[in-house]
Amino acid sequence: MLVGFKVKNFRSIKDEVYLDLRATSDKTMKAQSVFENDKTALLKSAAIYGPNASGKSNIFKALIVFRLMILESLLRSNTSVDLPAEYFKLNLESENAPSFFEMDFLLNEEIVSYGFEMNKKRICAEWLKKERGNVTLFERVDQNIKSNKNYFQEATKVLKDQTSERVLFLSILASNNKPISKEIVQFIQKINCISAADRGNTLDYSFGQYLSNSNRASKIRDFMVMADFGVVDIVASEKMISAKETQNIPDKFKELLFKENSKIAERSLRFLHKKHDKNGKEIESEALDFFAEESEGTQQFFALSAPVIDTLEKGKILFIDEIDASLHPMLCQYLVSIFNSKKENKKNSQLVFTTHDISLLNEEFLRRDQIYFADKNDEGMTNLFSLMNISERKGLDFAKRYLEGRYSALPYIVNFENIKFSK
């Protein structure tokens, strides 16, 4: 399970920020929002608020880069493409420093910290530590790798010598089936990420799951029905057809886009809704085309369905950037309540999301330690802080106080009062 994620000198983040999923001593919604693993109490979800351009999405992007490097650094070793380090550009001090990433997580009931620093050309540092006893399993500075022979015997000299300056040592160890490293990489693989700009791939995944997995299809159907879109069933199909048979592309473009006799997949997705007679009596179902006739909110919710279900089924961690994109506040509340539910979230899966939805700033959905705010200071640097860091008593209207600017993290529009709109 995820304990926390730390990043610095990445995009708008200059100084270290830490997203901490360790639960505090707060008793609010403890049974719903907190789970204990051995002696560690962790949160099932966390929300990050903040105005546009505050940097909250950069925390999400840092997680994606962290995951990408661990899973793909071996593939990048023989390319000349720059590593995905993006230093903070608004300060001379940071432009020559590497980007820093570190994740704390539970591994075999112990808290383990793994992290690395990199610039665009090489790995500058890397480390793996156990919190209990403050034990360093291995530590790397440039190409010098030192390991603990008593606790981490899988770090052999041969594998150290095989590690190039563009490759993570952890990735080398895991690729050679070293047990601890392989288990860590498998944990990282269990993190699902959904960006606001990439919902097309998410929709593609959910459609594929509905079409190919009957058990998953049943759960997706129930997921949509429970959201109360008026949906009673979903019908999906896919077939390969000649590119010349496509209906929605002008002929002049078909010649440019497709080779002669090429085949493409034609997909159909229809949602069945109740249909009534003039007296309001239900008579049959009407099939509506998903892409042409369903609302954007319905489309977005269907896109999220398979990743959410996959996360809950397998005890994964799900990061969603802009969870409220095109979704009604009640649907956002529904998603959060699923992760808070012992019945629906039996494996203690975790949800982390960015949002503007103030309806969730309520102790019925989120505790104070589950609420984070991102804000930029006068130097353009992103700060991240929890509502628990602010001396607020229980029972307050957090949404109202947020909109009043009590927690900062609100957009400031210069001369807003003087803006006039033409009639």
N, C-alpha and C positions, 0 to 999 in steps of 0.2 A: 504494500500500500504506500501511497505517496505521503511523505511527511512534510516536505517543503521544497521550494525551488528558488534559487538565488542567481542573480545576474547583475553584471555591471559592465560599463563601457560598451554598450550595444545600442545602436541607433540613438534614441532620445534618452537612454538610461546611462548616466555617467557614473554616479555613485551607486554603491550596492543597494539593491532592493531585494526583499525576501518575502515570498508568499508562504506563509506558515499555516499548515493544516493541522497542527496540534491543537486540540481543544483546551480551552482554559477551564478554570474551576466554576464557570458560570453554569447554573443548574437549569437555565431556560431551555426547553425542548431537548433536554439531554437524551431522553429515550429515543427521540426521532432522529436527531441530527448528529449524534456522536456514537462511535463504536470503539470498543477497547480491544486491543490486540496485545496480549500479555500485559505489560504495565503501561502501554502507550495508548492514550485516548486521542482519537483522530476524528476530524470532521468529515462528514459525507459530502459536503458541498461548500463552495465559496464563490462569492460574487465580487466582481471588480467594477466599480462605478467610476465615472469621470467624464469630462467634456470631450468632444472631438479633438484630436491632436494632443491629448494629455499623455499619451504613451501607453495606455492600458493594452492596446493591441500589440505593442512591441514586447510586452511580457509574454504574450502568446507566441509571437514570432520567434522570440528567444528560445522558447520550449521546442518549437519546430526545428530550429537549427541544432539544438542540443541533441535531439532525437535523430535527426538526419545524419549528423556526424558519426554517431555511434553505429548506426545501421549501414552507412554507406562510405565511411572513410577509406575502406579497402578499395572500393571501386574508384575513388578519386585519386588514389596514390599515383597512378600512371598518366594522369591528365595534367594539362597546364592551366586548367581553370582555377581561378582564385578560390580559396576556402571562404565559406560564407560568414566571415567576420565583418562587422560593420561598426566601427568605433564611433563614439560621440564626436561630432564634428564642430561643435561650438566652443571648444576649449583647446588651447594649445597643448595642455598637459596630457589630454587623452588621445590625441591623434597619433602618438607614437607608442601607445600602450595596447596590449592585446585585449580582446573581448574575453570575459570571464563567465563561466557557467558552472553551476553545481546543483546537484539534486540529492536530497535526503529521502531515504525510503526504507521500508522494513524488508529485511532479508533474513528468513529463518528466525523470526521473532527478535531480530536485532536491528537497530538503526544504523544504516550504512550511508556514508557520504561519498559520492563519486563526482569528480569535476575535472575541468580542463580549461586552459587558456590558449587562445590561438590568435594569430593575425592572418592576413590573407595568404601568406606563403607557407606557414608551418605551425605545428603544435609547439607552444612555448612552455607549457607545464601541464602536468596531469597527475591525479592522485586518487587513491581509494583508501578510505578510513572507516574504522568501526568506532561508534560513539562510546560504547562500553569499554572502559579502560583506556580510551583515547589511543587506540592502536592504529598505526599507519601500516596498511598492507603493502602498498607500493607508492612511490613518489618519483616523479619525473621532472627534470629541468632540462629543457631542450632534448638532447639525445642521451642524457645521463639518467638511467633508470635504476633506482635502488629499491629492493624489496625486502620484506620481513621473512626470513627463512623459517621462522617458527610458526607463523600464521598463514603464510601465502607461498606455498612451495610450488605452485603452478607457474610462477614467474621465473622461467629458466633463462639461462644466459643465451641459449640458442634463439629463443623467441625475442629477447631483448635486442639481439643483434639484427633480427629480421625487421625491426620496427623502424620505418623511415620517418623523416621529419614531418610528413603530411598525414601520417596514419596514427590513430589512437592505439595505445598499447592494449587497452581493454578489448578492442576489436580484434587485434592479433590473437590474444589469448582465447577469446570466444570462438574464433574460427578454427582454432586447434583443439576445440572441445574441452577446454579447461573448465571444471565444474562451476566454480564460483563466478567466473567471468561470464560463462554461458548463461547462468541463471540471471545475472544482472541484465544482460542483453535481452533475454526473454521477457524480463519485467518491462524494459523500455519498449519492447514491441507491443505490449499490452496497453500502451497509451494511445488513445484515438484522438485525433485533432481535426476539428472542422472550422475552417476559416469562413468569414462572411463572403469573401470573393470566390470561394470554391464550392458553392452549393451545387453546381452542375455535376461534379464528380460524386458528391454525396447522394444526389438524386439517382445517378447512374447505379451506385452501389445498392441503394434501397430497391430500385426496380429489379436489378439482377437477383437480389435475395428473394424478393417476392416471387419471381418467376421460377427460380431453380430450387428453392428450399421450402417444401410444403409446411414443415413445422414453423419455420420463420414467417412464412406467409400468413399463417393463422394468427400469429402474435401481432404482425403488422396490421392485419385487419381489425383485431380487437383494439389495438392502440388507436387507430383512427376512429373507430366507433365510440370508444370511451371519451374521445375529445369532443364529441357531439357536433360533428359537421353535417349530420343528417345522412351519413353514409351507412348503408346496410350491407354492401359487399363491394369487392374490387375485382375487376376482370383485366388480366394482362396477357399479352401475347407478343411473340417476336418471330419474324420469319425473314429469311434471306430472299431478296428480290433483285432483279436487274436494276442498275442505276437509272436506266431509261424509264422504268416504271414509276419512279418517285413522283409524287403529286405536288409537293410544295416547293420545288426548285424549278425556275424557268429553264427551258430547253437550252438556251444559249449558255447558261452557266454549267449545265450538266456536262457539256463538252469540255469545259475548262477544269472542272473538279474531278471528273472520273475518266478512267481509261475505258476503252471499248470493252464491252462484255463484263465490266466489273460488277461485283455484287455488294450490296449494303444491307444492313439489318434494319428492317422496318418494325418499329415498335408501336404497340397500341396499349393504352392504359385508360380504363374507364371506371368511374366511380358510380355505383348504383345508389340512387336516392329514392325515397318513398314518393309515390305519386298519388294524388287524391282527386276524387270527383268534386263536383260543385257543392256537395253537401259536407265536404271534408272527410269523406270516408276513404280509407286507404284502398286502392284498387290494384296497383302494380308497382313495378320499379322502373325508373327512368335512368338510362345510362348517359352520363355526361362525360365528354372528352376531358381528360385530365389537363391537357396542355392548353386547350382552347376555351374551356368553359368553367374550370374550377378556379377559385380565387388564389392569389399568390400565397396567402396564409395557409391554405390547404396544401398547396404544392410544397411549401417550406416544411410543414409539419410532416408530410409524407417522406420528404428527403431525410429528415432527422430520425425517422422511425427505426430503421434498421441499425444505425450506429448506436442509438440509445438501447435497443433491445440486446444487441451484441455486447455492449458494455455491462448490462445487468446480468446477462447469462453467464459471463465469463469472469466476473469480478474485476473488470478493467477500470481504467481512469479515462474520463472523457473531458476534453477541453473544447469549448464552443466559443468562438468569437462572435459577439453580437447575437446572443441567443434570441433576442426579441425582434430580429429582422423580420418584418411582415407578420409577426405573430401578435395576437391579442394578449393583453396582460394575463388573462385567465389561463391561457395555454402555457405561458411561462411558469405560472404558479403550479400548473398541473405537472410540468416536467420536474420542477424542484421537489414537489410533493412525492413523486415516484421515487426519487433517490432518498427521501426522508422516510419512506415506508419500509417497515421491517418485512412486510408481506411481499412487496414488489422488489425490494433490494436485499435479497437474502445473503448475498455474497459481499456486502459492504462495498459496492462499487462507489467511485467518487466522481463528482461533477464539479468542474471549475469553469466559470463563464464570465465574459464581459457583457455589460448591459447598460441601458439607460432606463430600464423599467422600474420606476419608483414604487410600484405596487408591491414589490418584493421586499422593500425596506420596512418590514413588519415582522415582529417576533413570532407571528404565526407561521412564517416561512423561513426566516433566517435569524440566527442568533447574532449578537454583536460581533463575536469572533469570526463569523462567516462573512462579514461585510468589509470589503476593502475599498479604498478610494485612491485613484491615481490623479496626480496633479502635477503641473509644471511650475517651477519657480521662475524668477526673473531672468535667469541665465539659460532658460530653455531645457532644464534638466527634469526628468520625471522622478517624482517621489511616490512611494506607495506606503499607505498606512492603514491600519485596521481601526474600525470603530471602537475596539477595545482599548486603543491607545488614547482615546478621548474620554474624559471623565463625564460620562453620561449615565444617568440612573435608568433603571429598568422602567418600562411602561411608557416612555416618551414616544411621540409621533416622529420617528426617524425620518420619514419621507418629507414631512413638513419642514423639519429643521434642516434637512439637506437642501431643499429648495430655497430656504432662507439664507443659504450660504454659511451655515454654522460649521460645516465640515470642509469648506473650500470646495475644490473639485467640481466647480461649476463654470460654464463658459461665461466670459465677461465680454459683452458687446459694447464697444465704445459708442457713446451718444445714442444709446438705444431709444431714449425718450424722444430724440429729434428725428428718428427715421419716419419718413412719410411714404405712404403707398398711393400710387395714382388710382383714381376711381375708375 
